[in-house]
């Protein structure tokens, strides 16, 4: 009887750990997507800033909405 309970506890523990690993993996992938999206966004902004005007006022307006 005690062996059955121990086996069930171990099985539940393994299931919980597997779920946590899955959630961590999903969070990692989501973070990578966000980081890659930010990098691409910055690259696009850098490219558009170079093709437009080079003035400080224009840069501040574009970058900070001033």
C-alpha positions as CSV (number, residue, x, y, z in Angstrom):
1,X,0.0,0.0,0.0
2,X,2.8,2.4,0.9
3,X,4.6,1.6,-2.4
4,X,1.5,2.5,-4.4
5,X,1.3,5.9,-2.7
6,X,5.0,6.6,-3.2
7,X,4.7,5.7,-6.9
8,X,1.7,8.0,-7.3
9,X,3.5,10.8,-5.6
10,X,6.6,10.4,-7.8
11,X,4.3,10.3,-10.9
12,X,2.5,13.5,-9.9
13,X,5.8,15.2,-9.1
14,X,7.2,14.2,-12.6
15,X,4.0,15.5,-14.3
16,X,4.2,18.8,-12.4
17,X,7.9,19.2,-13.4
18,X,7.1,18.4,-17.0
19,X,4.4,21.1,-17.0
20,X,6.7,23.6,-15.5
21,X,9.4,22.8,-18.1
22,X,6.8,23.3,-20.9
23,X,5.8,26.6,-19.5
24,X,9.4,27.7,-19.2
25,X,10.0,26.7,-22.8
26,X,7.0,28.7,-24.0
27,X,8.1,31.8,-22.0
28,X,11.6,31.4,-23.5
29,X,10.2,31.3,-27.0
30,X,7.9,34.3,-26.4
31,X,10.8,36.3,-25.0
32,X,12.9,35.5,-28.0
33,X,10.1,36.6,-30.3
34,X,9.8,39.9,-28.4
35,X,13.5,40.5,-28.4
36,X,13.8,39.7,-32.1
37,X,10.8,42.0,-32.8
38,X,12.4,44.8,-30.9
39,X,15.7,44.3,-32.8
40,X,13.9,44.4,-36.1
41,X,11.9,47.4,-35.1
42,X,15.1,49.3,-34.1
43,X,16.8,48.3,-37.4
44,X,13.8,49.6,-39.3
45,X,13.9,52.9,-37.4
46,X,17.6,53.2,-37.9
47,X,17.2,52.7,-41.6
48,X,14.3,55.2,-41.9
49,X,16.3,57.8,-39.9
50,X,19.2,57.6,-42.4
51,X,17.1,58.0,-45.5
52,X,15.1,61.0,-44.1
53,X,16.5,64.1,-42.5
54,X,19.5,64.4,-40.4
55,X,18.5,67.4,-38.2
56,X,18.5,67.2,-34.4
57,X,14.9,68.4,-34.3
58,X,13.7,65.9,-36.8
59,X,15.5,63.1,-34.9
60,X,13.9,64.1,-31.6
61,X,10.5,64.3,-33.2
62,X,10.8,60.9,-34.7
63,X,12.4,59.2,-31.7
64,X,10.5,60.9,-28.8
65,X,7.5,62.4,-30.3
66,X,8.5,65.9,-29.4
